[in-house]
Amino acid sequence: MITIELDTGTLQLKLEPGHIPLKRLLGFAARVSSKRKFLLVSKILGKHYPVSPKLMSWSYRALARMALKRGVGAGSVWIGMAETATGLGYGVFEAACREGAEQALFIQTTRYHLDRIERLEFEEAHSHATDFFLYYPEQLKHRELFLTAETLVLIDDEISTGKTFLRLIKAYQRVNPNLRKVFIVSLVNFAHPDDRAALENQAGVAVEWVCFRQGLLHFEDKQNAAIDTITVNVSGNGACKKALLAWPGRLGLDAPIGLENDVVEQLCNSGLKRDQRPLLVLGTGECNAPAYLLGRELERQGFKVKVQSTTRSPIHQGNDIGRVCEFKDNYYDGIPNFIYNLDTDDYSDIILCHETPLCASLNDRLHAWQAISARFELQPGKPHAKLHFFRP
């Protein structure tokens, strides 16, 4: 039994046997939320911790191989969960394609509104932001697979109950009665056996669970008036964000995305600073996969690199959250964004990957961190995505 004391309560984990030490996978923190007051802080996700692209690639490949070995066949839909697991979802999908998955479609859930596009709606009841949308794929061939696939692969960083996945499965079944099997893929899984059984029974289809470590989780809430009264705005303004969203994962991908062959040369021409410290490539919110793609290419060419991402998830400082940096979002929602455990002195340079046009909030960060902007663009019909580099 592992016991972790948080400012919001006591977390207890009872682990089943596994090959990877839990301390290599997870840290722990107190969530700013009245619904779930703890957070499992992944050390390999590249979200709240800086992580090497090599470690991220290993986790993607390992999970993809486990899922394929368990029987994911041709004609599958792979869904990454916003916002924390959008990068993980894309990475596992990309690795599965490299490992031979055929007729696979990737799509991620999102919290952003897109006008005049059909979507499924469901909730993550414990989250800091409960509304999710899963949009129908944009291209006709992708939509046909989305509405007829017999296999659904759902990807998240951690599972505590599985209730969010059950809501998504039921919503998906209403538009795709052909669904026959669901794979639930995660880094760690602490869903209780009763919760797993309830999901399997209510889904009415075969369910496979794939993860690195699993066990049981119990949390004893501790009342703390100073902490419990803290609130963070997590509601968007409801405006259509289509013009701001360049990353295509929300509307369907049937193949991995590559960057231009000379992307590292372009970055170096932007005045990249180098010394013995690593570079930090920062993704933003739901658009964190481009940071991994750039970080991986830099690593391949001999650079020392760490990858991380900003997030809308509010977390108390303490335990495995050593530093908290707050700033405005770059989607004009007025929602606070955060970067955790960032010490700019640890890095020779910072590259901030984003999909939205430059705006005041991004410029503020670029100046504060003396960073390079890397705006993601994928033009229709082009084989590789482009990153537009700019140092203010």
N, C-alpha and C positions, 0 to 999 in steps of 0.2 A: 504494500500500500504506500502510495506517495501522497504526502500532505503538503499543500501550499497555502500559506497564509497571505491573504490579500486584504487591502483596506476595506473591501466590500463584503468579505466573508472568507470561509475556509473551503478550499477545493481539494477533493480527495480522488485519486485515480487508482484503480486496481487493474493492472495490466495483464493481458495474456502473454505467453512467451512469444518472443520475436527476436530477429537478428540485429536490428538497429537500436542502439541505446536511445531511450526517449530523449535524453538531454541533447542529443544531436538533432532531434527533430523539432522539439518544442521548448518554448519558454512560456511564461504565464504573466497575466496582467489583469487589472481591474477595468472593466468596461464602464463607460459613462452611459448607463442605461438602467432603467428601473425594471426591465423585463428579464435581462440576463446580465448579471453583474460580474462576469468573468470573461476572459478572452484567452484562447489558446494561441500563443504567438509563435507562428512557424519560423523555424530557422533555415528552411530551404525554399520557401515560397518566393522570396524576394519582394516582400511587401513591407513588413515592419522591421525587418532586419536586412542589412546589406548582405548579398549572397553572390558567390562567384557564378558566372554563366555555366561553368563546367558542372557544378553541383546541381544547378537547375536542370541542365540537359540530362544528367544522370537520372534525376527523379522522374522527368517526363518519359524517358525511354523505359525505365523500369515499370512504371505504372501501365504504359501502353502495352508492353510485352505481357504483363500479367493479365490484362483484359483480353488481349488477342488469344492468349493461351487458353483462357476460360471459354472461348467460343464466340467472340464478336465476329460475325461474318460479313459478307458483302452487303451493301445497302443499309448503312447505319447512320444515325444522327447523333453527333457528339455535342453536348451542351455544357459550356462553362458558365459558372454562376457569378453574377455581378455582386459587388465589384471585386471582392478579394480574389476570386478564383478565375477571373477572365484570362489572365496570363497563363495560369496553370492549365486551364481548359484548352487554350490554343496550343500550348506546348505539348500536351499529351496527344492531341489530335495530330499535330505535325509529326511527332514521333511515330504514331500509329501508321501514318501514311508512309513514312520511311521504312517501316517494318512490314509493309505489304498490305495494309488495309485497302480494300477496294470499294469504290462507290461510297465513300464516306463524306458526310457533310458536317461542317462545324458551324455552330451559331452560339452566340452568348446572350444571356439575359442582360437587361439594362434597366436603369432607372430613368432614362431620358425619353421624353415624348417625341414621337415622329408622327406628323399628321398624315392622314389618308393611307395608312398602311395597316393591314389587318394584324391583330396581335392576340396573344393569350395573356391574361392577367391573373396573377396569384400573389400570395403574401408570404413573407418570411416573418412570422409573428414576433420572434424574439429580437429582431434586428433593430439597429438604430434608425433604419429607414425601411419600412415594411413593404412598400409597393415595388413589384417587379413587372417587367413586360418582356415577353418573348415574341418578337415580330416574325411574321411569315417571311421566308426568304424572298429576296428581290427578283432573282432570275427564275424563269419558268421551270427549268430543269431542276433547280434546287427546291423549288416549292413542291414539285411533284414528288421528290424523294421525301421531303419533310412530311407530306400528308399520307405517305404510303409505307414508310419504313417499318420493318418488323422489329428492329433493334434500336433501343435508345440507350445512350451512354451519358450519364449525368456525372459531372465532375465538380467537386468542391474541395476546399482545403481541409476542412474537418466536419465531422458529423456528430451532433450531440443527441438528436432525437430522430431525424429523418422526416419530420413533419413537413418541412418545406418541399422536399422532394416528392412526398406523397401528393401535395397540392399541385405541383407541376405535372406529375404523371397523370392525375385525374383530368387536369385541364387539357393535356395533350391527347388523351384518349378520346375526348369529345370531338376532336377534329381528325384523329387517325385511329379508326377502329381496327386497323391491321396490326397494331402493336402486339408483339408476342413475348418480348424479353427486355428486361431493363438491367443495365450494369450500373452500379453506384460506385464510383471511383473517388477515393480521397486519400490524402496523406495519412490521416489518422481517423479512426472511427470509434466513438464512444457511445453509440446508440445502444440502449438497453435491449436485451433479447426480446422483451415484450414489445418494444417500439418497432423492432425489425419485423417481428411476426405480424404486427398490426399493418405495417406498410405492405408486406407481401400479400396478406389476405385481402386488403382493400384494393390493392392494385389489380389483383386477379390475373397476373401474368408472372412468369418466372423472373426471379430477381437474383442477381449475383452481386456480392459485396467484395470490392477490391481495395486494399489499403496496405500500408507498411506496418502499422501497429494498431491494435484494437484492445478494448477493455471496457471497464465500467467507470462512470463518472458520477460523483455526488458533490453537491454544493450546498453549504450551510450559509444562508444569508446573514449578514451582520448589519444591523441598523446603524447608519452613520449620517446624521442630519446634514453635516457640512458637505458630504459627498452626494447624498441622495437627492438634494435639491438642485444640483447642477443640471442644466438642460442645454442642449445644443440644437440649433435649427437644422433640420434635415429634410425639409420639404421644398421641393423645387417650385418654380413659378408657373409650371404648366405649359410654358411656351414650347413650340416645336424647335428642336435642336438640330434638325437635319443639316443645316448649313455649317454647323460646327463639328460634325462627326465624320472624320475622314477614315478612321479605322473601320474596315468592312466587316468585322466579325459579327456585328449586330444584325446583318442582313444576309449572312450565309457565305461560306467558303467551301470549295470542294478540293482545294489543293493548298499546300503551304505557300506562304508569302516569302519572297526573297528581297534583299536590298540590292541596289545597284553595285556592280562589281568594284567600282572605285570609291565606295562610300567612305572607307577609312582614309584614303588619299584626300577626299574632299574635306573630311573633318580636320585632318592635319593642316590643310591649307587655310582653315579658319582660325589658326593661331592656337592650336592645342598645346597646353603646357604639360611637360613631362618631367618627373624626377623619380625618386625611388618609391614614392607612394603610389597606390593604385588610382585609376580613374574611377569615378562614380557616374554611372548612367542611370538617370532617374526617369521612370515612367510617370504617367499621371492618371490616377483613378482607374477607370475601366479600360483605358488605353495604355496598358503596361507591356503588352507583347513587343512593340517596337523597341523598347529599351533592352529587352532580352536579345532581340535579333542583332541590334547594334553591339551590345556587350559581347555577344558570342563571336561576332566577326572581329572585334578588337582583340579578343583573347586568342583567336586563331592566328592573328598576326603578331603575337608576342607581347601584347600589352597586359599588364596586371589590371584587372577590372573587378568592380563590384556593381551589382544591379539592385535597385530598390524602386519603390513607387510611393507616390503620395496616395492619400486615402481620405475618404469622408468619415471613416470610423473614428469616433471620439474615444480616447483611452486615457485613463489616469496615469500620471507619471508615478513610477515605482515598480518594484519587482524587475521584470525584464524590459521595461520601458524607461530608459535612462534619460532621454531628452525628448521634449515635445516642441515642435515648431508649428505654429498655426498661421494660416494665410487665407485669403479669399479664393474661391474656386474660379476657374477660367471658363465656365459655361454660363455665366451671367445668372446664376440662381441665388447668389448671395449665401451659399452654404459654406461653412468653414471647411477647409482642407488641412491636412496635417502631414508632416513627415516626422517619423520617430527615429530616435537613436542616431541622429545626424550630427557629426562633428566635422565641419568643413576642413579643419586642419588635418584630418586623416587622409585627404585626397589631394592629388596634384592638380586635378581639374574636375569640373562637374559638367555633364552634358544633360540637359533637360529635354526629354523627348515629349512632344505633345502633338495633338491632332488639331486643336483649335488655332485660329489665327492669333498672333501676338496681341495681348491686351494688357491692361494696367497691372492685373494681378501677376501675370507671367513676367512682365518687365520688372516688377518689384523683386521677384525671386531671382531673376537673372542678375540684377545689379547687386542684391544682397549677397549672393553666392559667387559673384564674378564668374558666372556660368555661361556656357554656350547653348543657344537655342537650337533644337533639332526638330523641325516641324515635319510631321509625316504626311506624305501625299501618295495616293495610289490612283493613277489615271486609268480609265477604262481601256482595256486592250493592251496595256503595257505589261511586260513579263515581270518587272521588278518595281518595287516601291522606291520612292525617292525621299531622302531626308534633306530638308533645306536648312543649312547651318548658318548661324548668325551669332556673333558676339557683340552685344551692345557696347 
